[in-house]
Structures are given as C-alpha cells and as structure tokens.
Amino acid sequence: MTLQTDNHSGATGQAVSGFNDRDTGEIISPKLGLVCITNSDAVRFRTITRTRYLGLPEEARSGTLEALYRENFSRLMGALTFCIENKIKLYRLSSANFPMSDLPGDATGDMILQRMAPEMAEFGRVAAENGIRVVMHPDQFVVLNSTSPQVVENSIKTLEHHAWTMDLLGLAQSAWSSMNIHGGKGGRAAELIEILPTLVEPVRSRIALENDEHAYGAWEILEICQAAHVPMIFDVHHHICHDGLTSLEDPSIAELLALALDTWPCPEWQLTHLSNGRDAFADPAHHDYITAFPSAFNQAPWIEIEAKRKEDAIRKLREIWPLAE
C-alpha cells in the first residue's frame, strides 16, 4: 500500500513526534484500536434474535442464554489474547455480546450475568495487566434528547445496563473506559446538556460524545461537551462529511483535535476515530483500509481504526505510519 499525498487526502505520514504529555513532557505515540471483531475468524461472537429467544420454551431459555454468554465471554477473553499477541492496546467492546440481558420484563439474562460475575472480572484484570484499554460504543437507538419520553427512558436504561456490564467486566468507571454516543436528535442540544449530569455515576463517569455527519457536527458537539463537561471523541471522517471538506490538512482538523483534548479529564486519554471514505474522499461508507490520515493525528494518543478490514487495516497502517503503535 502507498500512502496518498494528493491534494484531496493531504496525508503525510512523515511523523517526527507524537503526543506530548503536558505534565511530564513524555512523547506518547498514537495507539491504534481494534473495533469489536477481526477481519479473520479470530475474534467473532454468537448471538440470538429476540424472535428466536421468545420462541423457545421457557424452561429452555436460561440454558440457551447461559451457553451463549459463556461462549461469548470465552471469545472476549480470546479478543484480549489477540490484542496482546498483535500489540494492540485499544479494544472496543461490542454492545451486543450478551443479547437479551436487557429484555424488558425478563430478568433471565441479568441473573445469568450475576452468576458469572466472579469470572467476568478476570477480563478487566487481564486487560489492565497488559495495558489494554477497553471502550464501548452503544448502538444508534440511544437518543437521550429524543422528543419521546419513552425513547429517553429506554436510552437511559440501555446505558445503565451497559455500564453495569462494564462493571462486571472489571472496567474502570471513568473516561478511560468510555461509552461514546452521538448527539441524538438534531436541534436539541440544550436538552442533551440538561440530561447528561443527571445520569447515574457508572454512566456519567464513562459517557463521551462523538460528532456525526448528520445531526451534530464537530463544532456543535464540542460546544455540548464543553457545557456538559464530558469528553469529546473527535471523528475526523464524520467531520469531513458533515462540513464538506476536501483535505485532511484543513486547519479545522488540528484545531478541533486540540480543543477536544481539553474536554478530557486526563489529556493522555483523548480518544479519536479514524476512517477513510470507501469510493470518494467524503463518502460516508468506510474504506477497507486507512490510506490517508491527517498529520494532526500525530498528536492523537488513542485512535480507533474504523476500517472494514479491521486488524489488516491496523497492520498496513503501521507500515506506512511508523510512529503509530
């Protein structure tokens, strides 16, 4: 792979320094993260649909879910092993590893997870011992500022359940183990700012906001994060699509990266997202690989790689970006 350097990509890859810690002056190279699964079959998970689950005889539901949960937990531990072996320091949990555990009116999944709690804590211990950061991105149905009170209520319950699961997995109640969501319903920034401080601490301590290409661009999310005192996850490709940029060297990218840094309780925890358009520079669909990146991202300490080829994309990006870990 060759790194694009035309006027549309603006990428350089000629890094001479990484993130400079404000307190120690230590140079911290960007650490690249794996999102949920691998391109190969090394990290894969099982699931069950609501229809299939509810179609099971009641006496069979608990056994079916427990077998699935234990298998998926084993595969989660395998994901850590994969990250260790491939020197990947950031891993994004799927929000669907334990399906049906938040099914309204059915506590079967919750009870199984409670029984599994002692062994689930091993996940966080192994991650911490090996310096692997673990984060989560709940699905698009979480809309805290919806005009529907029911959607808001369900969104809060979903976040609380994810936070509880992260607690069971032994993950920190802090932005280190962030749960990032989008801004939600457009034109309702004030409602979002109002509700964020009311979230329970296991959610509030982890929540982070990410810009998108539709409702809330990077500048809008930045203002919300500053007002609500929550970290901003800067997604550079969403910013390109939302603002119609034509270069990865647009001055707004470096400016936003620097301003987003100040929203993090620990600057060295700043998390960003990196992807390229599949068929065009501003194509919202993700490319298989990262073929270009902004030079400003030499200063980004943690980067989730949102490319279709997953670990293959990380490996190839490391080849063209020697600074990245």
WOJO-V424091 format. One record per residue. RES is the residue in one letter. PSI is psi as a letter, one per 40 degrees, with the letter a starting at -180 (none if undefined). OMEGA is omega in whole degrees, -180 to 180 (NA if undefined). Layout:
res=RES psi=PSI omega=OMEGA
res=RES psi=PSI omega=OMEGA
This chain:
res=M psi=h omega=174
res=T psi=i omega=-179
res=L psi=h omega=180
res=Q psi=h omega=177
res=T psi=f omega=-179
res=D psi=a omega=-175
res=N psi=e omega=-179
res=H psi=d omega=-178
res=S psi=d omega=-179
res=G psi=e omega=-175
res=A psi=i omega=180
res=T psi=d omega=-178
res=G psi=e omega=-179
res=Q psi=g omega=-173
res=A psi=h omega=176
res=V psi=e omega=178
res=S psi=i omega=179
res=G psi=a omega=-180
res=F psi=h omega=-179
res=N psi=h omega=-180
res=D psi=h omega=-175
res=R psi=d omega=-175
res=D psi=d omega=-174
res=T psi=e omega=-176
res=G psi=e omega=-179
res=E psi=h omega=176
res=I psi=h omega=-179
res=I psi=h omega=-179
res=S psi=i omega=178
res=P psi=h omega=178
res=K psi=h omega=-175
res=L psi=i omega=-174
res=G psi=i omega=178
res=L psi=h omega=-178
res=V psi=h omega=167
res=C psi=c omega=-175
res=I psi=i omega=177
res=T psi=i omega=175
res=N psi=d omega=174
res=S psi=a omega=178
res=D psi=e omega=-175
res=A psi=d omega=180
res=V psi=h omega=179
res=R psi=i omega=-178
res=F psi=i omega=177
res=R psi=i omega=176
res=T psi=i omega=175
res=I psi=h omega=180
res=T psi=i omega=177
res=R psi=d omega=-179
res=T psi=d omega=-179
res=R psi=d omega=-179
res=Y psi=d omega=-179
res=L psi=e omega=177
res=G psi=e omega=178
res=L psi=i omega=171
res=P psi=i omega=-176
res=E psi=d omega=-178
res=E psi=e omega=-179
res=A psi=e omega=-173
res=R psi=d omega=-177
res=S psi=d omega=-179
res=G psi=d omega=179
res=T psi=d omega=-180
res=L psi=d omega=-178
res=E psi=d omega=178
res=A psi=d omega=180
res=L psi=d omega=-179
res=Y psi=d omega=-179
res=R psi=d omega=177
res=E psi=d omega=-180
res=N psi=d omega=177
res=F psi=d omega=176
res=S psi=d omega=180
res=R psi=d omega=174
res=L psi=d omega=176
res=M psi=d omega=176
res=G psi=d omega=177
res=A psi=d omega=176
res=L psi=d omega=178
res=T psi=d omega=179
res=F psi=d omega=-180
res=C psi=d omega=179
res=I psi=d omega=-177
res=E psi=d omega=-178
res=N psi=e omega=176
res=K psi=f omega=176
res=I psi=h omega=-172
res=K psi=e omega=180
res=L psi=h omega=180
res=Y psi=h omega=176
res=R psi=h omega=175
res=L psi=i omega=167
res=S psi=i omega=177
res=S psi=e omega=-175
res=A psi=f omega=-179
res=N psi=d omega=-178
res=F psi=g omega=-175
res=P psi=i omega=179
res=M psi=e omega=-180
res=S psi=e omega=177
res=D psi=f omega=-178
res=L psi=h omega=-179
res=P psi=h omega=176
res=G psi=e omega=-179
res=D psi=h omega=-176
res=A psi=e omega=-176
res=T psi=d omega=-178
res=G psi=d omega=179
res=D psi=d omega=-179
res=M psi=d omega=178
res=I psi=d omega=179
res=L psi=d omega=177
res=Q psi=d omega=177
res=R psi=d omega=-178
res=M psi=e omega=-172
res=A psi=d omega=-178
res=P psi=d omega=-180
res=E psi=d omega=180
res=M psi=d omega=180
res=A psi=d omega=178
res=E psi=d omega=-180
res=F psi=d omega=-180
res=G psi=d omega=179
res=R psi=d omega=-180
res=V psi=d omega=179
res=A psi=d omega=-179
res=A psi=d omega=-178
res=E psi=d omega=-178
res=N psi=e omega=176
res=G psi=f omega=-179
res=I psi=h omega=178
res=R psi=h omega=-178
res=V psi=h omega=-179
res=V psi=i omega=180
res=M psi=i omega=177
res=H psi=g omega=178
res=P psi=i omega=-171
res=D psi=i omega=-173
res=Q psi=e omega=-178
res=F psi=e omega=175
res=V psi=h omega=-179
res=V psi=g omega=-174
res=L psi=e omega=-178
res=N psi=f omega=177
res=S psi=i omega=173
res=T psi=e omega=179
res=S psi=h omega=177
res=P psi=d omega=-180
res=Q psi=d omega=178
res=V psi=d omega=178
res=V psi=d omega=180
res=E psi=d omega=179
res=N psi=d omega=179
res=S psi=d omega=179
res=I psi=d omega=179
res=K psi=d omega=179
res=T psi=d omega=179
res=L psi=d omega=179
res=E psi=d omega=179
res=H psi=d omega=177
res=H psi=d omega=-180
res=A psi=d omega=177
res=W psi=d omega=178
res=T psi=d omega=178
res=M psi=d omega=175
res=D psi=d omega=179
res=L psi=d omega=-179
res=L psi=e omega=176
res=G psi=f omega=-178
res=L psi=i omega=-172
res=A psi=i omega=173
res=Q psi=g omega=-180
res=S psi=i omega=179
res=A psi=e omega=174
res=W psi=d omega=177
res=S psi=g omega=-171
res=S psi=i omega=169
res=M psi=h omega=-176
res=N psi=h omega=178
res=I psi=i omega=176
res=H psi=i omega=-176
res=G psi=e omega=176
res=G psi=b omega=-174
res=K psi=h omega=-179
res=G psi=i omega=178
res=G psi=e omega=-178
res=R psi=f omega=179
res=A psi=d omega=-178
res=A psi=d omega=179
res=E psi=d omega=178
res=L psi=d omega=179
res=I psi=d omega=-178
res=E psi=d omega=-174
res=I psi=d omega=-174
res=L psi=d omega=-179
res=P psi=e omega=-177
res=T psi=e omega=-178
res=L psi=i omega=179
res=V psi=i omega=-171
res=E psi=d omega=178
res=P psi=d omega=175
res=V psi=d omega=-176
res=R psi=d omega=-177
res=S psi=e omega=-177
res=R psi=e omega=-169
res=I psi=h omega=174
res=A psi=i omega=-178
res=L psi=h omega=-180
res=E psi=h omega=175
res=N psi=i omega=177
res=D psi=i omega=-177
res=E psi=e omega=-176
res=H psi=c omega=-170
res=A psi=d omega=-174
res=Y psi=h omega=176
res=G psi=i omega=-174
res=A psi=d omega=-179
res=W psi=d omega=180
res=E psi=d omega=179
res=I psi=d omega=177
res=L psi=d omega=-180
res=E psi=d omega=179
res=I psi=d omega=-180
res=C psi=d omega=179
res=Q psi=d omega=-179
res=A psi=d omega=-176
res=A psi=e omega=-180
res=H psi=f omega=173
res=V psi=i omega=-179
res=P psi=i omega=175
res=M psi=h omega=172
res=I psi=h omega=-177
res=F psi=h omega=175
res=D psi=h omega=-173
res=V psi=d omega=-179
res=H psi=d omega=173
res=H psi=d omega=180
res=H psi=d omega=178
res=I psi=d omega=-178
res=C psi=d omega=-177
res=H psi=d omega=-175
res=D psi=e omega=178
res=G psi=f omega=-180
res=L psi=i omega=180
res=T psi=e omega=-178
res=S psi=i omega=174
res=L psi=e omega=176
res=E psi=e omega=174
res=D psi=h omega=-176
res=P psi=d omega=-179
res=S psi=d omega=-178
res=I psi=d omega=178
res=A psi=d omega=-179
res=E psi=d omega=-180
res=L psi=d omega=178
res=L psi=d omega=-180
res=A psi=d omega=-180
res=L psi=d omega=178
res=A psi=d omega=179
res=L psi=d omega=-177
res=D psi=e omega=177
res=T psi=e omega=-177
res=W psi=h omega=180
res=P psi=d omega=173
res=C psi=h omega=-176
res=P psi=d omega=-178
res=E psi=e omega=177
res=W psi=e omega=-175
res=Q psi=h omega=-178
res=L psi=h omega=179
res=T psi=i omega=176
res=H psi=i omega=-180
res=L psi=h omega=174
res=S psi=i omega=174
res=N psi=i omega=177
res=G psi=i omega=-176
res=R psi=d omega=-174
res=D psi=e omega=180
res=A psi=i omega=-176
res=F psi=d omega=-177
res=A psi=f omega=175
res=D psi=h omega=-180
res=P psi=d omega=179
res=A psi=i omega=-176
res=H psi=i omega=174
res=H psi=i omega=176
res=D psi=d omega=-175
res=Y psi=i omega=169
res=I psi=h omega=-179
res=T psi=e omega=-180
res=A psi=i omega=179
res=F psi=i omega=-179
res=P psi=i omega=178
res=S psi=d omega=178
res=A psi=d omega=-178
res=F psi=e omega=168
res=N psi=e omega=-179
res=Q psi=e omega=-179
res=A psi=h omega=-174
res=P psi=d omega=-178
res=W psi=h omega=-176
res=I psi=h omega=172
res=E psi=h omega=-178
res=I psi=h omega=-178
res=E psi=g omega=179
res=A psi=i omega=-173
res=K psi=d omega=-176
res=R psi=e omega=168
res=K psi=b omega=-176
res=E psi=d omega=176
res=D psi=d omega=178
res=A psi=d omega=178
res=I psi=d omega=-179
res=R psi=d omega=-179
res=K psi=d omega=178
res=L psi=d omega=177
res=R psi=d omega=-180
res=E psi=d omega=-177
res=I psi=e omega=-180
res=W psi=g omega=-173
res=P psi=d omega=-179
res=L psi=d omega=-173
res=A psi=i omega=178
res=E psi=none omega=NA
